[in-house]
Amino acid sequence: MTFTEFLDLVLVRLYEFGDRGGFHSVNTIADELRSPVPHDWSAKAANVLKDRGLVNAYVSAGDSAGATITGEGMLYVESKSHETSVIETYRTQPSIYINVTGGSNQFAVTESGSITQTQVVGNQAEILALLERIVDALRTAPIADDEREDYLVEIETAKRQLTKRTPNLAAARALLEPLGSVAAISELVLAALRLIGHG
């Protein structure tokens, strides 16, 4: 996949998400790809698309990037003129590019066309929505900027652990537990930990 193709894929995924839950992790979009891309592409994509006015985005420490599509971005996705064929192909055959999620199970279509199935945490969407709320709360929390960046990285890493093909609940829980002591987000963190449970 070229970087230009990755940009189109990020846009069509953000278009699908709409304005649900604020910013969406570009790193998670990259992690869902069947063909891995370089780690720094997420941050670079967020910056390029932001510069073009197609997304609102932030990039934090460790190349963690989040974005939400703008009106201009939506018009680009809906138009018939794109820089690559990714958007059209994705709409008809998303499994070419990403692991396709169905219900509480995630399906990965292999090159031979066979399907492998891995169980994901049943309330994943609810947990991820809580993590987005935690991110929003952190942005306005009265804490030092370096602390804020550290916490955002921890949350981003926890999200990636939860959305892997084989979610690592223990790792996500270990990353989030220390954040329970931060007053501005403690209730949200504890709610997320309850949902993750002791798996």
N, C-alpha and C positions, 0 to 999 in steps of 0.2 A: 504494500500500500504506500502510495506517495503521500507527502505532507498535504498537498492540495486535496487529495481524496479524503484524508483524515479530517480536514476542515469541513468538507461537505457532510461527512458522516456525523461530526459533532453537531452541526447545525440541524440536521434532520432529527437527531435524537432529542435535542433541546426543544425543537418544534413539537415533538410528541409529548414531552413533559409539560409544555405550556408554562403557566405561572404557578403550578402547584408547588408549594413548599419553598418558594424563594429560589436561591441559587442551587444549582445541581453540579455535582462533582464531575469535572472533565476527566479527572484521573479514573473515576469509576467507569465512565464511558470507554476509556482506553482499555481498562482491564477486562471489559466484556468482549473485546475483539477476539476473534478466532486466530488472527495473525497478529502477534505482538508488535507494538511500535515502540520507538525509543522513549524512555521515561520522561525526558524533558519536552516531548511534543505537547503534552497537555498544557503546560504553562505557556509555551510558544503559541499554541493554537488560540488559547484564551486571549492573549495579547493581540494577535493579528486580527482576530474577529472583532475584538473591542475597538481596535484602531479603525476598522472598516465600518463601525457603527452597527454591526449585525448582532452583537451581544453586549450585555453589561457583564463585567467580569472582575474577579479579583485573583491575584496570585499571592500566596503566602509562602513562608519559609518551607524549604524542602520541595519546591516546585509543585505544591498543592494548588490546584486551580478550580474555581467554581464559576459558573456562568448561568445567565438566564437570557433567553432570546428576546430581541427587540422587535418592534414593528417592522423595521427594515429587514431584519433577519427572516421574519415570517414571510414577507413579500418575496425574498430571494428563494426560499424553499418552495413557495407556491408557484413561482414563475416557471416558464418552460426553458429558461436559459441558465444553465449551471456550468461551472468550470469543469466538472467531470460528470460521469454517468452514475456516480454513487447514489445520489438521491433517488433517481428513478429505479435503479436496481434494488436498493434497500426496501423501497415501498412494496415491491412485488415479491422479493425473496430475502427477507432480513437475515435468514440463517446463513447466507453467504458470508456475512460480515460478523455477526455476533452470535453468542449463545442465546437461544430463544427461551424465554421464561414462560412457563405455563402453570398457573395456580401457585402452589407452594413447592413445585418442583422445577428444576432448571434443566433444560435439555440442550445438549451440545451435539450438533450434527457433524459427524466426522467427514473427512474427505471422501470416504467410500459410500457415504449416504446413510450409514447406520446411525442409530441414535443411542447415546449413552445418557443415563439419567442420574442426577445427584440430588439428594434431599437438601433443601435449604430451610432455614428457620422459617416457620409458618407465619410469624407476624413480622417478617422482614420489613415490609412497607411501613408499618407503624413505627418500628424502631428507627428506620432511616428518616422518617418525617420528624421524629423527636430530635434526632441528631441535627437536622436542619434548623430546628427551633433553638437548639443549644448554640449553634453557630451564630444565629441572628442575635441571641441574647449576649453572646460574648463580644460582638462588635460594639455594643453600647455599654458594656460593663465597666465600672470604674476600677480598672486594673492597669498595670503597666503594659506598654505596647509589646515588650519582649515576651512577657508572660502570655499575653493574648495570642501572639503568634505561635508559641509553644503549644498552647491548648488547642488551637485550630489544627495544627499538624497532628496532634494525638487523635482528634476526632476524625480527621481525614483518614488516618491509618486504620482506625477502628472500623470506619465505613468499608474500607477495602477488604478488611478481614471478614466482614459480614456478607460481602457480595461476591466473594471468590466462589469458584465452582464447588469447592468443598469448604463451606464457611467455618471459620475458626472462632467459635464463640468464646472460648477461654481467653484467647488473645485479645479479642474485642473488649471483654469484661475487664481484663487486666489494664488495658489502656484507659478505660473510662473511670474505673474506681477512684483514682486519685483526684479526678475532677469533681467528685462529690463534695469535696471540702471547699469548693469555690462558691461563696454565698449566692452570687448572681445566677448560678445555673444548677445549684445542688438539687433542687426538686426535679428538674427535668432529667438530670443525670440519673438520679435514683429511679425515676420512672422507666428510663431506658434499661437500666440494669435489671429491674424486675421483669421486663419483657424478655431480656436475653436469658434470664434464669441461670441455672447451674449446668447447662449442657456441656 
